[in-house]
Amino acid sequence: HELRTPMNAILGFSEMMLDDLFGAVPAELKEPLTDIQVNGRHLLRLINDVLDLSKIEAGRMELALGEYSPREVVDTARTSLGSLAAEKGLEFTTHVPDDLPVAYGDSGRLSQCLINLAGNALKFTKQGRVELAVELDDDVLIYRVSDTGIGIPESELDNVFAEFRQVDSTITREFGGTGLGLSITKKFVEMHGGRIWVESEIGKGSSFFFSVPLRVEA
């Protein structure tokens, strides 16, 4: 709370100013206020990642299990990141079979996993497309995020899920990020009794997959 509360206050007041609640904002101030919003949200995401990781490692993170629709998990990620894809001019598609049954798990955390993977895909894709998909294989749901981005060297495929790890420092400089998103995603997937993996080729894009039981055991 000591980290999140002041950040939320900064975001709240800057949003109120942009909405003219304190009076009309001069045109020349709109852009810096919008920058405060964008960077504030980014910082809040980083804070949440660090707090999630510390909770997981302390064994204090628990799943909120319940029935959910796999389609809604995919749609949540699609809605959350649609504007980013549009801003970059990328095709952003989903593929969800109509006959998927109701699942049992933590839909919030699974949505977070898919958003982390899709956010990375959009970040590392300069042109082309990103696709979100889910399918049922026996009693296992397999979620997939595919892109036409820069790809990952084969020698680094085993390292992408390590904490604070990106494949090289030049990528960190160009694209930003802490390298925590994939590590957290891996931990949430494993808490569901699932697994996560990646297939990639330099210059041809990447496909990240994670599988979880259709019905997670409490």
Secondary structure, 3 states (H helix, E strand, C coil): CCCHHHHHHHHHHHHHHHCCCCCCCCHHHHHHHHHHHHHHHHHHHHHHHHHHHHHHHCCCCCCCCEEECHHHHHHHHHHHHHHHHHHHCCEEEEECCCCCCCEEECHHHHHHHHHHHHHHHHHCCCCCEEEEEEEEECCEEEEEEEECCCCCCHHHCCCCCCCCCCCCHHHHHHHCCCCCHHHHHHHHHHHCCCEEEEEEECCCEEEEEEEEECECCC
